[in-house]
C-alpha cells in the first residue's frame, strides 16, 4: 500500500484540523496515511513517502509556524535532492496581511521546487477572511486533486 505523509505547520490547530479532515480521503483512495504534527526532514528523505501533502498556515509576518520552523530550516540548510518527491500544498493565511498572505506556503513551494520536488496541480490558498472553516475549501480541493492527478490506487 503506498504511503502518504501529511506535513503540518500550524499555529492554532487550523492546519492540523485540515490534515485530519482530509486524511480519510486518501485512505479511501488506497493510501496508508500519517499526519505529522512535528515533521522532520528525515520524515521526508529517509523514509520517503509515495506522496506528500503539506498543510501549512502562515504567521502574521508571513513566517512558518513554530512547529514547522525546524523542518524548514533543515530543508534550507541541508538542501537535499528532492527529485522524485511528488507533493500537494494547502497554504492557509489571512489576506488582510497583504503581501505576506500565505507567505509560508508560497515560500515552502519555492523551496521544494528549488530542490527538485514536483508539485502536482495547483497550490490551494485558503483565505481566513473568506473561508471561516478551512476544511470547507480543503475537502473538495483534495477530492478534485486525487481525481485530476489520478492518485487513486484502490
N, C-alpha and C positions, 0 to 999 in steps of 0.2 A: 504494500500500500504506500503510495507516495506521501511525502511529508510536507506539510505547510506550516511555517512558523510565522506567527504574528508578533512583530516587534512593536511594543507600545511605548510611546513617550507621552506622559500625562502629568498635569499639574494637580487637577482636582478630581480626576477619575473619569472625565468625559471620554477620553480616547480609550481607556480601558473598557468602559461600558460598550463602546462601539465594537471593540475587538471581541468581547464576549458575545455580543449580539450577532456578529457575522460569522463567527467560528462554526456554528451548526450548518450554515450553508455550504461550507467546504467539506464538512463531514458527509453531508448528503451527496456531494459531488465526488466522493470517494477518497478523501484525504484523511490521513492522520493529522490532527492539529495540535499545536502547542501555542498558548498565549504567554508571551514573555514580558513580565512587568519590569524586570531588571535585566534587559538584554545586554549581552556582551558580544564583543567582536568574535569570540570563539564560537558563539551560537551560530554565527553566520559562516565562518570559514573552516572550522574544524569538523563540525557535524553539518555539512552543507545540506540545506533542505532542497526539495524539488521546486518549491515555490515559496516566495516571501511576500507578506503583506505588511506594510508599515502603517500604523495608525499613530499619527504624531500631532499633538497640539502645539501651539506657539505661545510663548510668554508675551507679555505686553510689549517688550522691546524687540520682538522678533527672534528670540533665542529658543534653544531647545529646553524642554522641561528638565528639572533637576535629575530625574531618574534616567534620562536619556543622554545626559552630558558625557558620562564615561564611555558609552558606545561611540558617540560622535567624535569624541576626542581621539579614541583609539583608531577609528577609521581614518581620521585626518593624519595622525602621527605615523601610523604604520603603513598606510597606503597599500593594502593588499590588492592583488588582482582579483577582481570580482567577475571576470569573464565566465559566462555560463550561469550566473545568478539571474533568475527571472523574478521580477517583483511588480507589485502594485503599490500605490501610495494614496492614503487618505490623509489629507492635511486639514487641520482644524484651526480656525482663527476667528478674529473679530475685525471686520472691515473698518470699524471706527478708529482703528490704529493706523490707518493709511498705508504707507509704504511697507510696513512690517507685517501686513496681513498675510497669514500662512507662511511667514518667513522661515520657520523651522522646516516645514515640509518642502518648501522650494529649495532651501539650501541643501537638505538631505538628498533631494532628487539630483542636484548638480554634483554632489559628492559621489553618489552611486554611479552616475553616468560617467564621470571622470575616471572611475576605477574599472570601467568595463562592464558593469551590470546592465541588463536590458529591462527597461520598464515596458510592461505590456499594457497597451492602451494609454488613455489619458489619466492624469492625476486628478483625483477628486478633491476639490477645495470646498470645505463646509464653512459657511459664514454664520457665526453665532447671532449676528444681527438679523438674519433672515430665517434661520432654522433653529428653533428652540431645542428640539430633541435631535441630536446629530444622527442617531440611528435612522431617523425618518429619511435622511438623504443617503446614508451609507448602505442600508439593506438593499434598496432597488439597484444602486450602483454596483454592488458586489454581485447580485444576481445577473445583471447585464454583463458584467466583466467576465464572469465564469463562462457565460454563453458566447460572447463575442470573441474571447480569446481561446475558445474551445478547450477549456480546462477540465471539463467533466471527464472523470476516469472510471466512474462506476455506473 
